[in-house]
Amino acid sequence: MSSFLSYNLLFRTCVLIAIILLASCDGVQLNNPYPAEQNGQAILYQSFDERPKHLDPAVAYSENEYAFLAQIYEPPFQYHYLKRPYELVPLTAAKLPDISYFNKKNEKLSANADAKEIAFTDYIIDIKPNINYQPHPALAKAGNGEYRYHHLNQTEIDSLNTLADFAETGTRELTAEDYVYQIKRLAHPKTQSPIAEMMKGYIVGFGEFAEKVKSLPKTAIKDLPLSGVTAISPTQYRVRINGKYPQFMYWLAMSFFAPMPWEADVFYDQPGLSEKNITLDWYPFGTGAYLLSENNPNRRMILERNPNFHRETYPTEGEPEDQAKGLLNDAGKALPFIDKVIFTLEKETIPRWTKFLQGYFDASGIASDSFDQAVQFSEGRVELTPSMQEKHIQLQTSIEASLFYTGFNMLDATVGGNTEQARKLRQAIAIAIDNEEFISIFRNGRGEAPQGVIPPGIFGYLDGKAGLNPFVYDWIDDKPKRKNIAAALQLMKEAGYENGIDPKTRQPLILNIDTTSASIDDRPRLSWYRKQFAKLGINLVIRDTDFNRFQDKIRTGNAQIFTLGWNADYPDPENFFFLLYGGNSKVKFGGENGANYQNPEFDRLFEQMRNMDNNSQRLQLIQQMEGIIRRDLPWIVNFFPKKFTLSHNWYNNRKPHAMANNELKYQRLDTVSRTQQRQAWNAPIVWPLLLFGIIFAILLAFSVHAVRSRTRKNYND
Amino acid sequence: MISYIIRRFLYAIPILIGVNILTFVLFFIVNSPDDMARMQLGQKHVTQQAIDNWKQQHGYDAPLLWDEKGEGAEKITKTIFYQKSVGLFLFRFGTSDSGRNIGADIKERAWPSMAVALPTLILGLIVDICVALMVVLFRGSKLELGGMILCVILMSVSSLFYIIGGQFVIAKVLRWVPISGYDEGFAAVKFIILPVLIGVFAGIGSGVRWYRTLFLEEVEKDYVRTARAKGLTETQTLFRHVLPNAMIPILTGVVVVLPTLFMGSLIMESFFSIPGLGSYTIDAINSQDFAIVRAMVFLGSVLYVIGLLLTDISYTLVDPRVRLS
């Protein structure tokens, strides 16, 4: 019996090995995670590591949500894909908006009117005709012209599990009323839009509308007027905002202001559908180049080409070097080029990185643990390692429109305030904290040491000596060099803390930094922070706390020093400086100014600068503001993050963009090259299987023999 | 036996209420409804008005456990605890704080977890028992000593090492299977082979040592000597007599985990991108989604109670002397 079993098993193992050998001869990739029928198709394979929380354009506000939404929804404007600095161009709009200014009496003002006189600004937006929504059951109509699925009964709902279970779909043309409807949705308290409170301050009648509809269902807003937002015709609408706020144009390029057909809310709000997770937050509904055909963010999300997508062509202009890079090869061609995008959830970096190297993901970021494998620094230049170059992998780097900073609570008795003593203490700390070293050690060089608050690529940023922070750096050999620690110690002495000794206690000055980073992985970073302060003789106490308590401390002004970051909403200096505006003080006004910095001169300049168009006068004001911040130092800006992305050579038309997220429609795949390279990289190695089989057979035979001997021995005993 | 089962279910009610209260209190010691709102609303432009609006929309604007202003029963019923907990006892898990139906999510994610956990359990059980019996067969020999040293080595290695090592060798170097992923139906096989094999291998060390201990205890008993005396071979003795008599402790360990199998494994599912329930609770804790946390803790408690009950029932099947009354 036993010998029969062992021989049978051996035979089966041999058969399995033979199958695998045959399969490998045929060029089959056993490690291919995708079905064979997808080979050769224009499918882009991407990964994501965190599921998007919201896909309702009125609610979503995170980068990982925009990665999907921006492909599906179309606000009236978008960023030019190739041009830099970032430039807004029409998307569904026929042209950029007509902007008119009005005074309090509603009299029209000239285009160059003083901002103080301007009580209202009107944005008149014209929509292109013949833009249709993606096929969707909410728009399916029965023979009598009524909507097919707007009055579902319980039996129909019971038979549904996903949106794909609806047999029929329909479409209709995009109208200006859909944009108006979406802005009403932003206002409805039940939508819980994160920008609703902010928009109350800008859009005329927004707050009143929210108050009026708060007890009404979401679907009731369609016919209720919002005074500041009106559809003038089926292809034209007007948004009226309070005062002058040029940055409002950037908001009009975000998904918050994408169109929403009223049918969407009527359809999704039917009782019973939300229990099946069939909601607008789960199944977006737009006019964009792609539609979300599968949404299982615990496994994968699939975008497919929208069959109703309107005509849009690849840009014909870009930066001077774009032509040489091949970024204009598809100029004027109809978008999109990719048929399907499959996003797979990969929480762990090891399998994600391996799949990229195997060619099963077309692009990848670089995790810390694979950084040395991918990138090396040669004479200060970043380049790919030989193993990456061998695979013809491409590296792209770009500075993000974000910053990370160490903030001082300006209400704190020691580090805060506008006294000369406190300012010199902050300046000394700014010199001591070696941002360049931090970037090198903890970010593998993926960052830029800042000279001010404005990151590169944003209006107001100055390179070279003109943009130098003279309080922390010297200009030596045509580059900024951090001041010597002796300068910091001198500042400490002038601040009354000679050698870091607090005159009140005659002990080393004790400062506290609040952080939520308390895991073992964070300890080296916190230890590094302590060492930076120790250069000045300061004893830095790390107060690690959970996220909620940290927020409480910032909110109530109980933190002394803290680290935070900011990801810009739009590429304008106003979106950085407002974080230091006194009117946004966290403690006094609950705003975004966590440092509670308040400087009348800075505030005056900010109020003047924020409403201006980009010109030399504005640039001058920005430099004045930068000068004030460099001197007062409510923040030490630690670094502007630099994004490193890798892609295979079959993935074309990629250009990093810090603001736009709708880049997939511009990109192209060379699927022939991908298929060939995948096959070359992924042929299974089968001889170890044979070896394992033989070892297993020997062990099995030995075991059978040993059991028999043992049984005989026991029996004889 | 039916009355015993009913009694056990009735005993479970106060336990489940207690678990529910404990979860509630522990959660709200760490997180206030304001904190939950801030977490859901994000980091930017969050005003107190937006927070109050979120709490009102999600039913977190009531007192936590006791409403001073309420009258009569409303002191209890108009509280967050009552409003959020009462549906659980009817297995109505409701909607997560991010707007998803929890019951539908659990249904969807339970199957992939089962697809990995069940074969791992069954295969692991067979391998562990067979190897343990083999070791018992060779008790007192150098083979047993070597086997035990190997087991100690195997159980001393972190399961993370097996996962990363297995992925590196099998999926990356030899390219026999995809390194991670999942698919529906039969197509899932190529994705679950590696996690199942790693799960079985990682459990061999501790499993074999545990079952060996059980079998050694049995193998010295009188009935085994009798079996040998009547002429049975050692293999026959082990499989026909020792194994059935060692079933009670085996069942204790196995049956109790059966109902919780679909709850998944956090690390395994994370590394192999299995879309199961393994990370559901942890993700909810990180995002301060109380609705999911309470639902999963409640479900876990119910399943554990069921597991213990099934264990008791299974005793009667393997040991005729056991009677439930």
Contacts between the chains, C-beta under 8 A, distances in Angstrom:
chain1	res1	chain2	res2	distance
A	20	B	176	7.6
A	29	B	175	7.2
A	30	B	175	6.2
A	30	B	176	5.3
A	30	B	177	6.3
A	30	B	190	7.6
A	31	B	171	5.8
A	31	B	175	4.4
A	31	B	176	6.8
A	31	B	177	6.0
A	31	B	178	5.1
A	31	B	179	6.8
A	32	B	178	6.7
A	33	B	178	3.8
A	33	B	179	7.7
A	33	B	180	7.3
A	33	B	181	4.0
A	33	B	191	7.3
A	35	B	183	7.6
A	35	B	187	7.0
A	53	B	40	7.8
A	53	B	98	5.2
A	53	B	287	7.7
A	54	B	98	7.2
A	54	B	99	7.7
A	61	B	42	5.2
A	61	B	44	6.5
A	62	B	42	6.7
A	189	B	53	5.0
A	189	B	57	7.3
A	190	B	57	6.2
A	192	B	41	7.3
A	192	B	50	7.4
A	192	B	53	6.4
A	192	B	54	5.8
A	192	B	57	6.2
A	194	B	41	5.5
A	194	B	42	5.4
A	194	B	44	6.5
A	194	B	45	6.0
A	194	B	46	7.0
A	194	B	50	7.1
A	195	B	45	6.1
A	196	B	50	6.8
A	197	B	45	6.5
A	197	B	47	4.3
A	197	B	49	5.6
A	197	B	50	5.1
A	198	B	45	4.8
A	274	B	95	7.1
A	274	B	99	7.7
A	274	B	101	6.6
A	275	B	101	5.1
A	275	B	103	7.7
A	275	B	104	6.9
A	276	B	101	7.0
A	276	B	104	6.2
A	277	B	100	5.7
A	277	B	101	5.0
A	277	B	104	5.0
A	277	B	105	7.3
A	279	B	99	6.6
A	281	B	99	5.3
A	282	B	100	7.6
A	296	B	108	7.5
A	296	B	275	6.6
A	298	B	108	7.7
A	298	B	109	6.0
A	298	B	275	4.1
A	298	B	276	7.9
A	299	B	112	7.7
A	299	B	182	5.8
A	299	B	273	7.3
A	299	B	275	3.6
A	344	B	181	6.7
A	344	B	273	6.7
A	345	B	273	5.8
A	345	B	275	7.1
A	346	B	180	6.5
A	346	B	273	5.6
A	347	B	270	4.8
A	347	B	271	8.0
A	347	B	273	7.1
A	347	B	279	7.4
A	348	B	180	7.7
A	348	B	270	5.8
A	348	B	271	5.0
A	348	B	273	8.0
A	350	B	164	6.2
A	350	B	167	6.6
A	350	B	271	7.4
A	351	B	167	6.4
A	351	B	171	8.0
A	351	B	179	4.6
A	351	B	180	4.0
A	351	B	271	6.5
A	351	B	272	7.5
A	351	B	273	6.7
A	354	B	167	7.2
A	354	B	171	7.0
A	354	B	172	5.1
A	354	B	179	5.0
A	355	B	179	6.1
A	355	B	180	7.2
A	358	B	172	7.8
A	358	B	175	7.7
A	358	B	179	7.7
A	360	B	178	7.9
A	546	B	30	7.0
A	547	B	39	7.8
A	548	B	30	7.2
A	548	B	31	6.1
A	548	B	32	7.3
A	548	B	35	4.1
A	548	B	38	7.8
A	548	B	288	7.9
A	551	B	35	7.3
A	551	B	38	6.3
A	569	B	44	7.5
A	590	B	47	6.2
A	590	B	48	6.2
A	592	B	44	7.4
A	592	B	45	7.2
A	682	B	175	5.4
A	683	B	175	7.1
A	684	B	174	6.5
A	684	B	175	4.6
A	684	B	176	5.7
A	685	B	173	7.0
A	685	B	174	4.9
A	685	B	175	6.4
A	688	B	174	5.9
A	689	B	174	7.7
A	689	B	176	7.3
A	703	B	134	7.0
A	706	B	138	7.4
A	706	B	143	7.4
A	707	B	134	7.2
A	707	B	137	6.6
A	707	B	235	6.3
A	710	B	137	5.6
A	710	B	138	6.3
A	710	B	234	6.4
A	711	B	137	7.9
A	711	B	233	4.6
A	711	B	234	4.9
A	711	B	235	5.3
A	714	B	228	7.4
A	714	B	233	7.3
A	714	B	234	4.2
A	715	B	233	5.7
A	715	B	234	7.2
